[in-house]
Amino acid sequence: MTFKDGVLDGVTHQEARWQGKEITPEIVVLHDTASRITPGPAANYLAENDRKVSVHFVIERNGELIQQVPIDRQANHAGRSNYHGRKWCNGFSIGVEIVNPGRMTRFSETEAIAWYGQRFDIQDFGIQEITTPEHGHGLWMPYTEEQTASLIDLLAALFNQVPALKDITTHWYISPGRKTDTNPLFPLEHTRSLIFGREDPQYEATNTQSEPVGGDAFVVIEVPGDVLNLRR
């Protein structure tokens, strides 16, 4: 995957209506679309709307990567925001929207309901009920393996080819108390470790605390953060 004039080859392109000035991106901001999860609706809205919202990339549930704004042009994805003292992050960031319904509430014992009224089977979608200081309480849908793989490929291309980029962050981090995306199930530190070559803190913690035990003994493992990656 290579960039030419701010545009990535080998992916779907859909031009967004709202594009701003030239920028030098220094961070990547990850978002949830908080939308329907079928292919198309979120990307179509972000490309053409009257709220002057736009984003550089959209990742569908099936892993399809759609570019809507060149990475050297401003997109309107972050709103009121602050990254380590620098306000209005649109002016120095690349926005990536991951298709996900966002925070949901419980409709019944077996179903969660999104803000727009669609219901999802909790077991079928692997939905989890989680409360964190950053997100508050909610029911949350995991991201698909295809989305995660597509995101890692995109981030690797960005950080290999855009010298000024220095960090990967989330909407909730730059807009605390106002936004909750990405949701608590997103493996932010693991993603950072893959891109920056750092040791994943969950990997280190589980390795340290998972010495073999005999018989039917149980093991309790404490890890940094709020979510344990069970594959580890």
C-alpha positions as semicolon CSV with decimal commas, in nm:
position;residue;x (nm);y (nm);z (nm)
1;M;0,000;0,000;0,000
2;T;0,154;0,326;-0,113
3;F;0,043;0,689;-0,113
4;K;0,065;0,925;-0,409
5;D;-0,045;1,286;-0,363
6;G;-0,213;1,189;-0,038
7;V;-0,417;0,908;-0,192
8;L;-0,369;0,540;-0,110
9;D;-0,360;0,290;-0,394
10;G;-0,543;-0,042;-0,393
11;V;-0,844;0,076;-0,188
12;T;-1,191;0,207;-0,264
13;H;-1,211;0,583;-0,320
14;Q;-1,518;0,795;-0,247
15;E;-1,468;1,171;-0,244
16;A;-1,602;1,357;0,057
17;R;-1,789;1,682;0,007
18;W;-1,621;1,860;0,300
19;Q;-1,245;1,896;0,264
20;G;-1,030;2,169;0,413
21;K;-0,686;2,323;0,393
22;E;-0,355;2,144;0,349
23;I;-0,226;1,986;0,671
24;T;0,077;1,802;0,799
25;P;-0,073;1,510;0,995
26;E;0,096;1,423;1,324
27;I;-0,156;1,185;1,482
28;V;-0,416;0,930;1,373
29;V;-0,753;0,955;1,549
30;L;-0,971;0,642;1,559
31;H;-1,351;0,667;1,569
32;D;-1,664;0,452;1,570
33;T;-1,930;0,546;1,317
34;A;-2,215;0,481;1,566
35;S;-2,419;0,376;1,266
36;R;-2,587;0,084;1,096
37;I;-2,333;-0,190;1,032
38;T;-2,432;-0,295;0,679
39;P;-2,185;-0,181;0,409
40;G;-2,254;0,164;0,270
41;P;-2,469;0,381;0,499
42;A;-2,189;0,518;0,717
43;A;-1,950;0,582;0,429
44;N;-2,222;0,744;0,218
45;Y;-2,322;0,976;0,501
46;L;-1,962;1,077;0,573
47;A;-1,906;1,151;0,205
48;E;-2,219;1,365;0,161
49;N;-2,399;1,541;0,445
50;D;-2,513;1,886;0,552
51;R;-2,339;1,882;0,891
52;K;-1,998;1,945;0,734
53;V;-1,863;1,617;0,876
54;S;-1,595;1,421;0,690
55;V;-1,315;1,172;0,750
56;H;-1,010;1,040;0,571
57;F;-1,086;0,667;0,590
58;V;-1,381;0,438;0,664
59;I;-1,339;0,067;0,749
60;E;-1,646;-0,150;0,686
61;R;-1,726;-0,461;0,894
62;N;-1,603;-0,681;0,608
63;G;-1,266;-0,503;0,614
64;E;-1,321;-0,288;0,305
65;L;-1,111;0,028;0,331
66;I;-1,256;0,345;0,178
67;Q;-1,058;0,669;0,142
68;Q;-1,264;0,988;0,126
69;V;-1,014;1,271;0,189
70;P;-0,643;1,287;0,093
71;I;-0,422;1,254;0,400
72;D;-0,265;1,596;0,339
73;R;-0,605;1,772;0,347
74;Q;-0,811;1,853;0,653
75;A;-1,122;1,644;0,729
76;N;-1,385;1,741;0,986
77;H;-1,386;1,437;1,216
78;A;-1,264;1,546;1,560
79;G;-1,468;1,856;1,649
80;R;-1,382;2,024;1,977
81;S;-1,069;1,840;2,084
82;N;-0,733;1,867;2,256
83;Y;-0,422;1,653;2,213
84;H;-0,155;1,723;2,477
85;G;-0,236;2,091;2,484
86;R;-0,298;2,139;2,112
87;K;-0,659;2,224;2,039
88;W;-0,877;2,149;1,734
89;C;-0,712;1,827;1,619
90;N;-0,862;1,838;1,270
91;G;-0,572;2,062;1,173
92;F;-0,304;1,801;1,237
93;S;-0,470;1,457;1,230
94;I;-0,588;1,175;1,007
95;G;-0,935;1,045;1,096
96;V;-1,031;0,678;1,062
97;E;-1,393;0,572;1,115
98;I;-1,454;0,205;1,202
99;V;-1,809;0,090;1,132
100;N;-1,966;-0,001;1,467
101;P;-2,301;0,078;1,634
102;G;-2,132;0,246;1,932
103;R;-2,282;0,246;2,279
104;M;-2,596;0,033;2,309
105;T;-2,844;-0,034;2,586
106;R;-3,017;-0,354;2,690
107;F;-3,348;-0,419;2,513
108;S;-3,405;-0,761;2,669
109;E;-3,209;-1,046;2,823
110;T;-3,094;-1,152;2,477
111;E;-3,087;-0,828;2,276
112;A;-2,908;-0,493;2,277
113;I;-3,049;-0,188;2,103
114;A;-2,857;0,089;1,927
115;W;-2,949;0,457;1,949
116;Y;-3,112;0,440;1,605
117;G;-3,345;0,158;1,706
118;Q;-3,183;-0,152;1,556
119;R;-3,165;-0,454;1,785
120;F;-2,878;-0,704;1,793
121;D;-2,863;-1,053;1,942
122;I;-2,612;-1,030;2,228
123;Q;-2,477;-1,383;2,186
124;D;-2,461;-1,381;1,805
125;F;-2,259;-1,058;1,794
126;G;-2,048;-1,124;2,103
127;I;-2,179;-0,805;2,266
128;Q;-2,039;-0,727;2,610
129;E;-2,168;-0,511;2,894
130;I;-1,879;-0,296;3,021
131;T;-1,830;0,015;3,233
132;T;-1,511;0,221;3,223
133;P;-1,420;0,568;3,355
134;E;-1,369;0,690;2,998
135;H;-1,680;0,534;2,840
136;G;-1,932;0,505;3,120
137;H;-2,175;0,212;3,108
138;G;-2,297;0,043;2,794
139;L;-2,328;-0,266;2,580
140;W;-2,059;-0,281;2,313
141;M;-2,008;-0,476;1,991
142;P;-1,662;-0,620;1,918
143;Y;-1,479;-0,520;1,602
144;T;-1,438;-0,786;1,334
145;E;-1,107;-0,954;1,256
146;E;-1,136;-0,813;0,904
147;Q;-1,164;-0,459;1,041
148;T;-0,865;-0,505;1,269
149;A;-0,650;-0,649;0,991
150;S;-0,746;-0,368;0,752
151;L;-0,671;-0,106;1,017
152;I;-0,327;-0,253;1,093
153;D;-0,240;-0,254;0,722
154;L;-0,352;0,109;0,691
155;L;-0,162;0,223;0,999
156;A;0,154;0,044;0,887
157;A;0,139;0,222;0,550
158;L;0,074;0,558;0,715
159;F;0,356;0,536;0,968
160;N;0,599;0,402;0,709
161;Q;0,529;0,680;0,460
162;V;0,427;0,989;0,660
163;P;0,735;1,105;0,854
164;A;0,552;1,356;1,076
165;L;0,313;1,097;1,225
166;K;0,391;1,020;1,589
167;D;0,089;0,869;1,764
168;I;-0,235;0,670;1,738
169;T;-0,517;0,790;1,961
170;T;-0,895;0,780;1,996
171;H;-1,184;1,025;1,990
172;W;-1,257;0,969;2,359
173;Y;-0,896;1,059;2,445
174;I;-0,894;1,392;2,260
175;S;-1,256;1,478;2,356
176;P;-1,293;1,336;2,709
177;G;-1,642;1,344;2,853
178;R;-1,786;1,433;2,513
179;K;-1,708;1,120;2,309
180;T;-1,681;0,747;2,388
181;D;-1,532;0,608;2,067
182;T;-1,358;0,385;2,002
183;N;-1,548;0,153;2,233
184;P;-1,390;-0,033;2,531
185;L;-1,337;-0,349;2,323
186;F;-1,093;-0,179;2,086
187;P;-0,736;-0,308;2,151
188;L;-0,562;0,031;2,144
189;E;-0,241;-0,061;2,324
190;H;-0,204;-0,383;2,126
191;T;-0,250;-0,187;1,803
192;R;0,013;0,064;1,913
193;S;0,251;-0,217;2,000
194;L;0,218;-0,369;1,652
195;I;0,282;-0,037;1,477
196;F;0,551;0,106;1,703
197;G;0,726;-0,220;1,791
198;R;0,658;-0,181;2,162
199;E;0,590;-0,472;2,395
200;D;0,216;-0,524;2,434
201;P;0,147;-0,471;2,810
202;Q;-0,119;-0,746;2,810
203;Y;0,124;-0,991;2,652
204;E;0,384;-0,921;2,920
205;A;0,131;-0,943;3,202
206;T;-0,023;-1,271;3,088
207;N;0,318;-1,430;3,028
208;T;0,434;-1,330;3,375
209;Q;0,125;-1,454;3,555
210;S;0,038;-1,769;3,359
211;E;0,291;-2,019;3,491
212;P;0,163;-2,378;3,461
213;V;-0,047;-2,500;3,753
214;G;-0,147;-2,852;3,843
215;G;-0,480;-3,019;3,906
216;D;-0,798;-2,815;3,891
217;A;-0,650;-2,492;4,025
218;F;-0,777;-2,156;3,904
219;V;-0,555;-1,865;3,801
220;V;-0,637;-1,495;3,837
221;I;-0,458;-1,265;3,592
222;E;-0,445;-0,886;3,629
223;V;-0,365;-0,685;3,318
224;P;-0,334;-0,314;3,238
225;G;-0,655;-0,153;3,112
226;D;-1,013;-0,271;3,129
227;V;-1,028;-0,551;2,871
228;L;-0,835;-0,877;2,858
229;N;-0,748;-1,014;2,513
230;L;-0,837;-1,378;2,576
231;R;-0,636;-1,502;2,279
232;R;-0,325;-1,415;2,477
